[in-house]
Amino acid sequence: MFIVYYSNQLEKQKEILSSLFKSLPPEDPFQQDIILVQSPNMVQWLQIELAKETGISANLKFPMPASFIWQLYAQNLPATALENPFDKDSMMWRLMRLIPIFLEKENFSPLRNYLSSSPHSEQYKLYQLSSKIADLFDQYLVYRPEWIFAWEKGEDEQITAQIQKTAT
């Protein structure tokens, strides 16, 4: 069953969830309950609070909305990849493969210098950089989807100018 409860107070959401667990025992105790959450921190807090309220917090799955929707696609549309190529982890590993290719180009020399002039290993810096860029892309998907569409169409001059103006 799919139930949506709206509230901007996490404490109220937790109370509703714990009362549901108390009043509606599962038909199949081995069936995993799925609870959509907005952040990994929310998962940890919710598990602790549910355990306090109900005495246990087990067999629960806490996907983020985007990964939950992607899994629904993968289960129902056979041509869909099991892993979302646009999630942060996938994007980070793809960037780790691609960035070294671009480092050979002349206009990437500042980035090449950044990666090589560190007391940490170049791979460590590459990992950090890839992770940060993947996080930015993830935030663009959520907060600036119009930028993604513009980049896709090749209309990125204004966006690049906005970013440079903001950064300086």
N, C-alpha and C positions, 0 to 999 in steps of 0.2 A: 504494500500500500504506500502511496506517495502522499505525504501530508506536509503542508507548508504552514509554518507559524511565523507571523511577523512581529517583530519588536526591535527597537533600537537599544534595548537593555539586555545585555547578555545574561545577567542574573535571572531575569524573568524567563528567558529561553531555557535556561538550565532547570528552573523549577517546573516548567511545562514538561520538559523531557523526562525528568525524574518521576513526575506524577504519572506520565504515560507508561513508563517502565513498571511502576508499581501496580497500576490498574489494568494494564493489558499484558498479561504474561505471554511469552512467545508460544505460538503453536508448535514450532519446531525449535528446541533449545540449541540446535546446531546451526540454525539459520542466522547468518550474520546481519546485524542491524547496520544500516548505512545512514550516516549523519553528515550532511554537507556543512563545511565550516569555511571561514574566510582566511584563516592563517594557521600555521603549525603551532603557534603559541596557544591558540584557542583550543586545539586538540588536547594538549597537555593539561591545561586548566580544567577543561570539561571532564576529562577522565578522572582527575583527582576529585572534583566536586561531585560527580556522579557516584563515585565510590563512597564518598562521605555520606551522601543522601540515601543510597540504595544498598550499601554494604558491598557492592561489587561493580566493577566496570570491566567487562570482558566480552569478547566476540563482537566488538564494535569496529566499524570501518569509518574513517573520517577523511574522505576525499575532498579536495578543493572543487569548487563548481566546474571549472574548466576541464579538469582531469576526469570528473564524473561524466560530463557530457561526452568527452572524447571516448571514454569506455563504452558508453551507450552506442555511439556511432560504430565502434569496432565490433560490438556484439551483434548489431542489427544490419550493418552494411558490409557485406563481405569484402569489398575492394578497399576498405579503410585499414590503414596500418594500425597495428596494436599500440604503438607508441606515437604520441603526438610529436611531430617534428618541430613544433613551435614552443614546446614547453621549455622552461629554463635549462634543465639538465641536458636535453638533446641539443639545444642551441649552443650551450657552452662547449660541449665536446666537438660540435661541428666547427665552431670558431677556433678551437685549439688546433684543429687540422688545417683550417684555411689561413689563419694569420701568418704562419711561417711562409706560405706561398707568396703573400703580398709583401713580406719583408724584403724580398729581392728587388722590388721596384724602388726607383729613386725617390719618389715622393713619400715613401714610408720610412725614410731614414730616421726621423725623430722617434718613431715607434721602435725601430731597430735599436737605436741608442738607448732608449728607455729600458728595453728588455735585457740588453747586454751589460749595462753599467750598474748593476745592482749587486749588493753583497749576497743576495739570495740567488739561487740557481735560476737560470733563464727559464726553465720549465715551470718553476714555481711562480715566477712573475707572469708567464704566459697563462698559467691557470687562473691566477688572480684577475688578470685583465679580461680573459674570456668570460669568467664568471660575472664580472661587473658589466660588461657589454651585454651579455645574455639577460641580466637583470634589467638593464635599461630597455632592451627590446621588449621584454615581458611587460614592463610598465607602459611602454608605448602602445602595446596591444590593448591594454586596459584603458589608459587615460588619453591617448592620442591616436586612436585608430585612423583618423583622417590623414595623419602623417604617413602611416603605412600605406594607405590607398594611394596617396600622392607619389610616394617613392615607387610604388608598383607601376604607376603610369609614367614615371620619368619626370614628374613635376616637382622636383625636390629643391630647386634653387631658392625659393622663398623660405622653405623650412630650414635649409642650411644657413641662410642669412639670419633667420631668427635665432637659431642656436648660437651662431657666432656672436651676434649682438648681445645675447643674454650672457654668454660666457665671458665677454670682455668688459 
